[in-house]
Amino acid sequence: MMFPDPRWFLDRPRLLLAALLLGAALFFLPNLADPFVSDDWHHLWIAGHRTQPLLAYFTTNYEGTTSGGSYRPLVNVLWAAVDAAGGGMSLSGRLFGHTAALAAHLLCVALLFLIGRMLVPGRRGTALGALAALFFALMPNHPEAVNWVGAASDPIATAAVLAGLLVYLDARQAARLDWTHLVIPAAAMAVGLAAKETAIVLPVVIGLHALLTLRRPWRASLARGAALLAPLVLVAVAYLLIRFRATGLLYGYYGAERIQTDLMVAARTFLAIPVSQFLAGPARSHLMQALYRGIDTHAETYLLATLVPGLLLLFRARRIVWWLAASFLLAIVPVMQFGLNHLPGRWSDEGERYAYLPSAFGAMLAAWAVIALWKRVHRSRPALIAVCLAVVAVLAGQLAAKNAVWFRASRFAEQVARSWPADAARQVFVYGLPDNLRGVPLWRNGFAQRLEAAGTRPADLRVSDIRTVMDEPHGFQVNDNGQNVFWYGDPDDTFDVVGPTPPDRVATSYGTLLGQPRFAVYALTYRHFASDALAIPEPTRSDAAAAFWTGQGWTIRPLSLPPGEAVQ
């Protein structure tokens, strides 16, 4: 089998980059008109009802208050632009929001290509950058960050980190520093931090590279590194102070200012990130189940099996590989912190966006491994090319399949909202609201705001914290003590509640209330996702009703049973 000479492509870097960007964009073009889902509508509601200028959000949380929440003012700017482009009910608004997220993703692809060329001179650098950009563009854990406009903060923050890193690498090679080498990385970091707090890793990644690439004369090399780091440190300090003023939190998320040290959960999170870069769907779910259960019972064996080969490989590796591996680990640290605080021990296709920044360094490591193998094998190079093409084909297939899930799920979410009966009772308690479809968040949030945008929201609407999962089990939760192990959807379709405490609702009570057969549900445990309504509330009006999504449409029933008969 004959393969084209790779040198022809490597000698045309602009053409190669254009091909990479076009290929990366083609996977997401069918999703540009996807309807908004879940949290998108909450952000749109904030954008449409704001009473303060956009600049005010740079001193508050995203809701415009200073009580907890998260500090991501660029998210408010993005949603204000979407609102100005036509809002969530218009095609123009959807196209603008999705195009902005895709543009940030394509910028990350281009920056990885340029960083690879900066790290290594000549054709090898072009090959490194092209492979890194290719792997990154095809990773199947990116659809959530790109297709969900509410998660666009991850591509924006990652693009800012990579832009700052690119200018730093140029400064390391320049004969003398100029103002652009100092200002652009600091400005990029400020933009990244305004999008998401994960950009805080930039000065650490740059500082580590400066230490690992020290050269004679040592004093001059240290001075240059310190000069490049100083603006970034100032930006980081300023950001933490502004963030504290805006939310009352220095490093926490939402209302949690704490650091947990559950090493078992950290190990699960560490494994989930690299696995998500190359596997998706049922294959990933089954592998993660096996890995999590193996860690729970044989933690020491898993630790040795991971660390020992890794350290042996790194021991003989070049310093640049040490830096890439360390940068990958550093990018995971904020994800681990979030996982420890909010998603203990759980694996799900939801949350793939948290792996977006680590995936950039993971793609670079994978590309470096291919380049190293290319140098070592001569007679087997056609076989290596064939293996790489097979890997690319598998990644591309998984990415296309995941984007197709987002295509269908977003339209299903829109169907649920559009089919809402406009003549529903004036006091309505929503139960069985579809929450998730194969990892795509449908209506975990924002449903009331979506009805309001369409003018069909009842005067007194209360969305319960009870949700339905519309497909096969997509995740699980395992506690170290062996208690409260719940599936999102049981194989026998029995009633099920996911939560940190034993459920206080049973199938017979819920089925009696709504007149529906038993089905798998789970209750969200995070206060910022759930409403204050009780699971089985007591109606306060004579026209109160319960609304239940059956899977085909809405069922409205009078809500007249006293709560004592509905809750055990």
Secondary structure, 3 states (H helix, E strand, C coil): CCCCCHHHHHCCHHHHHHHHHHHHHHHHHHHCCCCCCCHHHHHHHHHHHCCCCHHHHHHCCCCCCCCCCCCCHHHHHHHHHHHHCCCCCCHHHHHHHHHHHHHHHHHHHHHHHHHHHHHCCHHHHHHHHHHHHHHHHHCCCCHHHHHCHHHCHHHHHHHHHHHHHHHHHHHHHCCCCCHHHHHHHHHHHHHHHHHCHHHHHHHHHHHHHHHHCCCCCHHHHHHHHHHHHHHHHHHHHHHHHHHHHHHCCCCCECCECCCCCCHHHHHHHHHHHHHHHHCCHHHHHHHHHHHHHHHHHCHHHHHHHHHHHHHHHHHCCCHHHHHHHHHHHHHHHHHHHHHHHHCCCEEECCCHHHHHHHHHHHHHHHHHHHHHHHHHCCCCHHHHHHHHHHHHHHHHHHHHHHHHHHHHHHHHHHHHHHCCCCCCCCEEEEECEEEEECCEECCCCCHHHHHHHHCCCCCEEEECCEEEECCCCCEEECCCCCCCCEECCCCCCCCCCCCCCCCCCCHHHHHHHHCCCCCCEEECCCCCCCCCCCCCCCCCCCCEEEEEECCCCEEEEECCCCHHHHCC
